[in-house]
Amino acid sequence: MTSVFARAVVKYGERGVQYSLQESGCVAENIHIQTAALGLGTVMVGAFDELEVGRLIGVGKDEKPLLLMPIGALS
């Protein structure tokens, strides 16, 4: 999951960053619910190298990786 904080900041000022982070939490919750409904599993990963992940997924210079959520079969 990524965000371009500048877009939210233009509309909401500095609270735009907070709103972006809150929204990412809501999206993550829905991903957890949907994976469970499908019999799959996921976890939120926040400890990663943002620059390397950004490079691997091809984000723009203003886009910031927030969290990773690998999805897979439960064992």
Phi and psi restraints in degrees (range 20) as a CNS / XPLOR table:
assign (resid 1 and name C) (resid 2 and name N)
       (resid 2 and name CA) (resid 2 and name C) 1.0 -131.2 20.0 2
assign (resid 2 and name N) (resid 2 and name CA)
       (resid 2 and name C) (resid 3 and name N) 1.0 168.5 20.0 2
assign (resid 2 and name C) (resid 3 and name N)
       (resid 3 and name CA) (resid 3 and name C) 1.0 -147.4 20.0 2
assign (resid 3 and name N) (resid 3 and name CA)
       (resid 3 and name C) (resid 4 and name N) 1.0 149.1 20.0 2
assign (resid 3 and name C) (resid 4 and name N)
       (resid 4 and name CA) (resid 4 and name C) 1.0 -109.6 20.0 2
assign (resid 4 and name N) (resid 4 and name CA)
       (resid 4 and name C) (resid 5 and name N) 1.0 93.4 20.0 2
assign (resid 4 and name C) (resid 5 and name N)
       (resid 5 and name CA) (resid 5 and name C) 1.0 -57.8 20.0 2
assign (resid 5 and name N) (resid 5 and name CA)
       (resid 5 and name C) (resid 6 and name N) 1.0 -33.7 20.0 2
assign (resid 5 and name C) (resid 6 and name N)
       (resid 6 and name CA) (resid 6 and name C) 1.0 -58.1 20.0 2
assign (resid 6 and name N) (resid 6 and name CA)
       (resid 6 and name C) (resid 7 and name N) 1.0 -33.6 20.0 2
assign (resid 6 and name C) (resid 7 and name N)
       (resid 7 and name CA) (resid 7 and name C) 1.0 -63.8 20.0 2
assign (resid 7 and name N) (resid 7 and name CA)
       (resid 7 and name C) (resid 8 and name N) 1.0 -43.2 20.0 2
assign (resid 7 and name C) (resid 8 and name N)
       (resid 8 and name CA) (resid 8 and name C) 1.0 -73.8 20.0 2
assign (resid 8 and name N) (resid 8 and name CA)
       (resid 8 and name C) (resid 9 and name N) 1.0 -34.8 20.0 2
assign (resid 8 and name C) (resid 9 and name N)
       (resid 9 and name CA) (resid 9 and name C) 1.0 -66.0 20.0 2
assign (resid 9 and name N) (resid 9 and name CA)
       (resid 9 and name C) (resid 10 and name N) 1.0 -35.0 20.0 2
assign (resid 9 and name C) (resid 10 and name N)
       (resid 10 and name CA) (resid 10 and name C) 1.0 -58.3 20.0 2
assign (resid 10 and name N) (resid 10 and name CA)
       (resid 10 and name C) (resid 11 and name N) 1.0 -40.6 20.0 2
assign (resid 10 and name C) (resid 11 and name N)
       (resid 11 and name CA) (resid 11 and name C) 1.0 -85.4 20.0 2
assign (resid 11 and name N) (resid 11 and name CA)
       (resid 11 and name C) (resid 12 and name N) 1.0 -41.0 20.0 2
assign (resid 11 and name C) (resid 12 and name N)
       (resid 12 and name CA) (resid 12 and name C) 1.0 -113.5 20.0 2
assign (resid 12 and name N) (resid 12 and name CA)
       (resid 12 and name C) (resid 13 and name N) 1.0 5.6 20.0 2
assign (resid 12 and name C) (resid 13 and name N)
       (resid 13 and name CA) (resid 13 and name C) 1.0 70.4 20.0 2
assign (resid 13 and name N) (resid 13 and name CA)
       (resid 13 and name C) (resid 14 and name N) 1.0 -156.8 20.0 2
assign (resid 13 and name C) (resid 14 and name N)
       (resid 14 and name CA) (resid 14 and name C) 1.0 -61.0 20.0 2
assign (resid 14 and name N) (resid 14 and name CA)
       (resid 14 and name C) (resid 15 and name N) 1.0 -22.6 20.0 2
assign (resid 14 and name C) (resid 15 and name N)
       (resid 15 and name CA) (resid 15 and name C) 1.0 -67.8 20.0 2
assign (resid 15 and name N) (resid 15 and name CA)
       (resid 15 and name C) (resid 16 and name N) 1.0 -14.0 20.0 2
assign (resid 15 and name C) (resid 16 and name N)
       (resid 16 and name CA) (resid 16 and name C) 1.0 -57.9 20.0 2
assign (resid 16 and name N) (resid 16 and name CA)
       (resid 16 and name C) (resid 17 and name N) 1.0 -36.2 20.0 2
assign (resid 16 and name C) (resid 17 and name N)
       (resid 17 and name CA) (resid 17 and name C) 1.0 -64.6 20.0 2
assign (resid 17 and name N) (resid 17 and name CA)
       (resid 17 and name C) (resid 18 and name N) 1.0 -46.8 20.0 2
assign (resid 17 and name C) (resid 18 and name N)
       (resid 18 and name CA) (resid 18 and name C) 1.0 -59.6 20.0 2
assign (resid 18 and name N) (resid 18 and name CA)
       (resid 18 and name C) (resid 19 and name N) 1.0 -45.3 20.0 2
assign (resid 18 and name C) (resid 19 and name N)
       (resid 19 and name CA) (resid 19 and name C) 1.0 -62.8 20.0 2
assign (resid 19 and name N) (resid 19 and name CA)
       (resid 19 and name C) (resid 20 and name N) 1.0 -38.5 20.0 2
assign (resid 19 and name C) (resid 20 and name N)
       (resid 20 and name CA) (resid 20 and name C) 1.0 -62.8 20.0 2
assign (resid 20 and name N) (resid 20 and name CA)
       (resid 20 and name C) (resid 21 and name N) 1.0 -42.4 20.0 2
assign (resid 20 and name C) (resid 21 and name N)
       (resid 21 and name CA) (resid 21 and name C) 1.0 -67.5 20.0 2
assign (resid 21 and name N) (resid 21 and name CA)
       (resid 21 and name C) (resid 22 and name N) 1.0 -40.4 20.0 2
assign (resid 21 and name C) (resid 22 and name N)
       (resid 22 and name CA) (resid 22 and name C) 1.0 -62.0 20.0 2
assign (resid 22 and name N) (resid 22 and name CA)
       (resid 22 and name C) (resid 23 and name N) 1.0 -43.3 20.0 2
assign (resid 22 and name C) (resid 23 and name N)
       (resid 23 and name CA) (resid 23 and name C) 1.0 -63.2 20.0 2
assign (resid 23 and name N) (resid 23 and name CA)
       (resid 23 and name C) (resid 24 and name N) 1.0 -38.4 20.0 2
assign (resid 23 and name C) (resid 24 and name N)
       (resid 24 and name CA) (resid 24 and name C) 1.0 -63.3 20.0 2
assign (resid 24 and name N) (resid 24 and name CA)
       (resid 24 and name C) (resid 25 and name N) 1.0 -34.7 20.0 2
assign (resid 24 and name C) (resid 25 and name N)
       (resid 25 and name CA) (resid 25 and name C) 1.0 -65.2 20.0 2
assign (resid 25 and name N) (resid 25 and name CA)
       (resid 25 and name C) (resid 26 and name N) 1.0 -39.6 20.0 2
assign (resid 25 and name C) (resid 26 and name N)
       (resid 26 and name CA) (resid 26 and name C) 1.0 -66.2 20.0 2
assign (resid 26 and name N) (resid 26 and name CA)
       (resid 26 and name C) (resid 27 and name N) 1.0 -41.6 20.0 2
assign (resid 26 and name C) (resid 27 and name N)
       (resid 27 and name CA) (resid 27 and name C) 1.0 -63.5 20.0 2
assign (resid 27 and name N) (resid 27 and name CA)
       (resid 27 and name C) (resid 28 and name N) 1.0 -44.0 20.0 2
assign (resid 27 and name C) (resid 28 and name N)
       (resid 28 and name CA) (resid 28 and name C) 1.0 -60.4 20.0 2
assign (resid 28 and name N) (resid 28 and name CA)
       (resid 28 and name C) (resid 29 and name N) 1.0 -40.9 20.0 2
assign (resid 28 and name C) (resid 29 and name N)
       (resid 29 and name CA) (resid 29 and name C) 1.0 -60.5 20.0 2
assign (resid 29 and name N) (resid 29 and name CA)
       (resid 29 and name C) (resid 30 and name N) 1.0 -43.4 20.0 2
assign (resid 29 and name C) (resid 30 and name N)
       (resid 30 and name CA) (resid 30 and name C) 1.0 -66.5 20.0 2
assign (resid 30 and name N) (resid 30 and name CA)
       (resid 30 and name C) (resid 31 and name N) 1.0 -34.3 20.0 2
assign (resid 30 and name C) (resid 31 and name N)
       (resid 31 and name CA) (resid 31 and name C) 1.0 -65.7 20.0 2
assign (resid 31 and name N) (resid 31 and name CA)
       (resid 31 and name C) (resid 32 and name N) 1.0 -42.1 20.0 2
assign (resid 31 and name C) (resid 32 and name N)
       (resid 32 and name CA) (resid 32 and name C) 1.0 -58.7 20.0 2
assign (resid 32 and name N) (resid 32 and name CA)
       (resid 32 and name C) (resid 33 and name N) 1.0 -46.5 20.0 2
assign (resid 32 and name C) (resid 33 and name N)
       (resid 33 and name CA) (resid 33 and name C) 1.0 -62.7 20.0 2
assign (resid 33 and name N) (resid 33 and name CA)
       (resid 33 and name C) (resid 34 and name N) 1.0 -45.3 20.0 2
assign (resid 33 and name C) (resid 34 and name N)
       (resid 34 and name CA) (resid 34 and name C) 1.0 -67.6 20.0 2
assign (resid 34 and name N) (resid 34 and name CA)
       (resid 34 and name C) (resid 35 and name N) 1.0 -40.5 20.0 2
assign (resid 34 and name C) (resid 35 and name N)
       (resid 35 and name CA) (resid 35 and name C) 1.0 -64.7 20.0 2
assign (resid 35 and name N) (resid 35 and name CA)
       (resid 35 and name C) (resid 36 and name N) 1.0 -39.0 20.0 2
assign (resid 35 and name C) (resid 36 and name N)
       (resid 36 and name CA) (resid 36 and name C) 1.0 -62.6 20.0 2
assign (resid 36 and name N) (resid 36 and name CA)
       (resid 36 and name C) (resid 37 and name N) 1.0 -41.6 20.0 2
assign (resid 36 and name C) (resid 37 and name N)
       (resid 37 and name CA) (resid 37 and name C) 1.0 -63.4 20.0 2
assign (resid 37 and name N) (resid 37 and name CA)
       (resid 37 and name C) (resid 38 and name N) 1.0 -28.9 20.0 2
assign (resid 37 and name C) (resid 38 and name N)
       (resid 38 and name CA) (resid 38 and name C) 1.0 -90.6 20.0 2
assign (resid 38 and name N) (resid 38 and name CA)
       (resid 38 and name C) (resid 39 and name N) 1.0 2.1 20.0 2
assign (resid 38 and name C) (resid 39 and name N)
       (resid 39 and name CA) (resid 39 and name C) 1.0 75.5 20.0 2
assign (resid 39 and name N) (resid 39 and name CA)
       (resid 39 and name C) (resid 40 and name N) 1.0 23.2 20.0 2
assign (resid 39 and name C) (resid 40 and name N)
       (resid 40 and name CA) (resid 40 and name C) 1.0 -110.6 20.0 2
assign (resid 40 and name N) (resid 40 and name CA)
       (resid 40 and name C) (resid 41 and name N) 1.0 177.7 20.0 2
assign (resid 40 and name C) (resid 41 and name N)
       (resid 41 and name CA) (resid 41 and name C) 1.0 -132.0 20.0 2
assign (resid 41 and name N) (resid 41 and name CA)
       (resid 41 and name C) (resid 42 and name N) 1.0 158.1 20.0 2
assign (resid 41 and name C) (resid 42 and name N)
       (resid 42 and name CA) (resid 42 and name C) 1.0 -153.7 20.0 2
assign (resid 42 and name N) (resid 42 and name CA)
       (resid 42 and name C) (resid 43 and name N) 1.0 162.6 20.0 2
assign (resid 42 and name C) (resid 43 and name N)
       (resid 43 and name CA) (resid 43 and name C) 1.0 -140.3 20.0 2
assign (resid 43 and name N) (resid 43 and name CA)
       (resid 43 and name C) (resid 44 and name N) 1.0 156.4 20.0 2
assign (resid 43 and name C) (resid 44 and name N)
       (resid 44 and name CA) (resid 44 and name C) 1.0 -93.9 20.0 2
assign (resid 44 and name N) (resid 44 and name CA)
       (resid 44 and name C) (resid 45 and name N) 1.0 130.5 20.0 2
assign (resid 44 and name C) (resid 45 and name N)
       (resid 45 and name CA) (resid 45 and name C) 1.0 -116.4 20.0 2
assign (resid 45 and name N) (resid 45 and name CA)
       (resid 45 and name C) (resid 46 and name N) 1.0 118.1 20.0 2
assign (resid 45 and name C) (resid 46 and name N)
       (resid 46 and name CA) (resid 46 and name C) 1.0 -110.2 20.0 2
assign (resid 46 and name N) (resid 46 and name CA)
       (resid 46 and name C) (resid 47 and name N) 1.0 -13.5 20.0 2
assign (resid 46 and name C) (resid 47 and name N)
       (resid 47 and name CA) (resid 47 and name C) 1.0 -96.2 20.0 2
assign (resid 47 and name N) (resid 47 and name CA)
       (resid 47 and name C) (resid 48 and name N) 1.0 92.9 20.0 2
assign (resid 47 and name C) (resid 48 and name N)
       (resid 48 and name CA) (resid 48 and name C) 1.0 -151.7 20.0 2
assign (resid 48 and name N) (resid 48 and name CA)
       (resid 48 and name C) (resid 49 and name N) 1.0 164.8 20.0 2
assign (resid 48 and name C) (resid 49 and name N)
       (resid 49 and name CA) (resid 49 and name C) 1.0 -81.6 20.0 2
assign (resid 49 and name N) (resid 49 and name CA)
       (resid 49 and name C) (resid 50 and name N) 1.0 102.7 20.0 2
assign (resid 49 and name C) (resid 50 and name N)
       (resid 50 and name CA) (resid 50 and name C) 1.0 -59.1 20.0 2
assign (resid 50 and name N) (resid 50 and name CA)
       (resid 50 and name C) (resid 51 and name N) 1.0 -39.9 20.0 2
assign (resid 50 and name C) (resid 51 and name N)
       (resid 51 and name CA) (resid 51 and name C) 1.0 -64.7 20.0 2
assign (resid 51 and name N) (resid 51 and name CA)
       (resid 51 and name C) (resid 52 and name N) 1.0 -43.6 20.0 2
assign (resid 51 and name C) (resid 52 and name N)
       (resid 52 and name CA) (resid 52 and name C) 1.0 -67.9 20.0 2
assign (resid 52 and name N) (resid 52 and name CA)
       (resid 52 and name C) (resid 53 and name N) 1.0 -43.5 20.0 2
assign (resid 52 and name C) (resid 53 and name N)
       (resid 53 and name CA) (resid 53 and name C) 1.0 -63.5 20.0 2
assign (resid 53 and name N) (resid 53 and name CA)
       (resid 53 and name C) (resid 54 and name N) 1.0 -44.2 20.0 2
assign (resid 53 and name C) (resid 54 and name N)
       (resid 54 and name CA) (resid 54 and name C) 1.0 -57.8 20.0 2
assign (resid 54 and name N) (resid 54 and name CA)
       (resid 54 and name C) (resid 55 and name N) 1.0 -42.0 20.0 2
assign (resid 54 and name C) (resid 55 and name N)
       (resid 55 and name CA) (resid 55 and name C) 1.0 -64.8 20.0 2
assign (resid 55 and name N) (resid 55 and name CA)
       (resid 55 and name C) (resid 56 and name N) 1.0 -44.2 20.0 2
assign (resid 55 and name C) (resid 56 and name N)
       (resid 56 and name CA) (resid 56 and name C) 1.0 -64.6 20.0 2
assign (resid 56 and name N) (resid 56 and name CA)
       (resid 56 and name C) (resid 57 and name N) 1.0 -38.0 20.0 2
assign (resid 56 and name C) (resid 57 and name N)
       (resid 57 and name CA) (resid 57 and name C) 1.0 -95.3 20.0 2
assign (resid 57 and name N) (resid 57 and name CA)
       (resid 57 and name C) (resid 58 and name N) 1.0 -1.9 20.0 2
assign (resid 57 and name C) (resid 58 and name N)
       (resid 58 and name CA) (resid 58 and name C) 1.0 73.2 20.0 2
assign (resid 58 and name N) (resid 58 and name CA)
       (resid 58 and name C) (resid 59 and name N) 1.0 42.3 20.0 2
assign (resid 58 and name C) (resid 59 and name N)
       (resid 59 and name CA) (resid 59 and name C) 1.0 -76.2 20.0 2
assign (resid 59 and name N) (resid 59 and name CA)
       (resid 59 and name C) (resid 60 and name N) 1.0 156.8 20.0 2
assign (resid 59 and name C) (resid 60 and name N)
       (resid 60 and name CA) (resid 60 and name C) 1.0 -73.0 20.0 2
assign (resid 60 and name N) (resid 60 and name CA)
       (resid 60 and name C) (resid 61 and name N) 1.0 169.7 20.0 2
assign (resid 60 and name C) (resid 61 and name N)
       (resid 61 and name CA) (resid 61 and name C) 1.0 -66.3 20.0 2
assign (resid 61 and name N) (resid 61 and name CA)
       (resid 61 and name C) (resid 62 and name N) 1.0 -24.2 20.0 2
assign (resid 61 and name C) (resid 62 and name N)
       (resid 62 and name CA) (resid 62 and name C) 1.0 -95.0 20.0 2
assign (resid 62 and name N) (resid 62 and name CA)
       (resid 62 and name C) (resid 63 and name N) 1.0 -1.7 20.0 2
assign (resid 62 and name C) (resid 63 and name N)
       (resid 63 and name CA) (resid 63 and name C) 1.0 -95.3 20.0 2
assign (resid 63 and name N) (resid 63 and name CA)
       (resid 63 and name C) (resid 64 and name N) 1.0 136.7 20.0 2
assign (resid 63 and name C) (resid 64 and name N)
       (resid 64 and name CA) (resid 64 and name C) 1.0 -120.7 20.0 2
assign (resid 64 and name N) (resid 64 and name CA)
       (resid 64 and name C) (resid 65 and name N) 1.0 124.3 20.0 2
assign (resid 64 and name C) (resid 65 and name N)
       (resid 65 and name CA) (resid 65 and name C) 1.0 -65.0 20.0 2
assign (resid 65 and name N) (resid 65 and name CA)
       (resid 65 and name C) (resid 66 and name N) 1.0 131.3 20.0 2
assign (resid 65 and name C) (resid 66 and name N)
       (resid 66 and name CA) (resid 66 and name C) 1.0 -103.5 20.0 2
assign (resid 66 and name N) (resid 66 and name CA)
       (resid 66 and name C) (resid 67 and name N) 1.0 -46.1 20.0 2
assign (resid 66 and name C) (resid 67 and name N)
       (resid 67 and name CA) (resid 67 and name C) 1.0 -159.7 20.0 2
assign (resid 67 and name N) (resid 67 and name CA)
       (resid 67 and name C) (resid 68 and name N) 1.0 158.9 20.0 2
assign (resid 67 and name C) (resid 68 and name N)
       (resid 68 and name CA) (resid 68 and name C) 1.0 -111.8 20.0 2
assign (resid 68 and name N) (resid 68 and name CA)
       (resid 68 and name C) (resid 69 and name N) 1.0 146.4 20.0 2
assign (resid 68 and name C) (resid 69 and name N)
       (resid 69 and name CA) (resid 69 and name C) 1.0 -138.3 20.0 2
assign (resid 69 and name N) (resid 69 and name CA)
       (resid 69 and name C) (resid 70 and name N) 1.0 85.4 20.0 2
assign (resid 69 and name C) (resid 70 and name N)
       (resid 70 and name CA) (resid 70 and name C) 1.0 -65.9 20.0 2
assign (resid 70 and name N) (resid 70 and name CA)
       (resid 70 and name C) (resid 71 and name N) 1.0 141.4 20.0 2
assign (resid 70 and name C) (resid 71 and name N)
       (resid 71 and name CA) (resid 71 and name C) 1.0 -122.5 20.0 2
assign (resid 71 and name N) (resid 71 and name CA)
       (resid 71 and name C) (resid 72 and name N) 1.0 133.4 20.0 2
assign (resid 71 and name C) (resid 72 and name N)
       (resid 72 and name CA) (resid 72 and name C) 1.0 -161.5 20.0 2
assign (resid 72 and name N) (resid 72 and name CA)
       (resid 72 and name C) (resid 73 and name N) 1.0 177.7 20.0 2
assign (resid 72 and name C) (resid 73 and name N)
       (resid 73 and name CA) (resid 73 and name C) 1.0 -71.6 20.0 2
assign (resid 73 and name N) (resid 73 and name CA)
       (resid 73 and name C) (resid 74 and name N) 1.0 144.9 20.0 2
assign (resid 73 and name C) (resid 74 and name N)
       (resid 74 and name CA) (resid 74 and name C) 1.0 -82.3 20.0 2
assign (resid 74 and name N) (resid 74 and name CA)
       (resid 74 and name C) (resid 75 and name N) 1.0 143.1 20.0 2
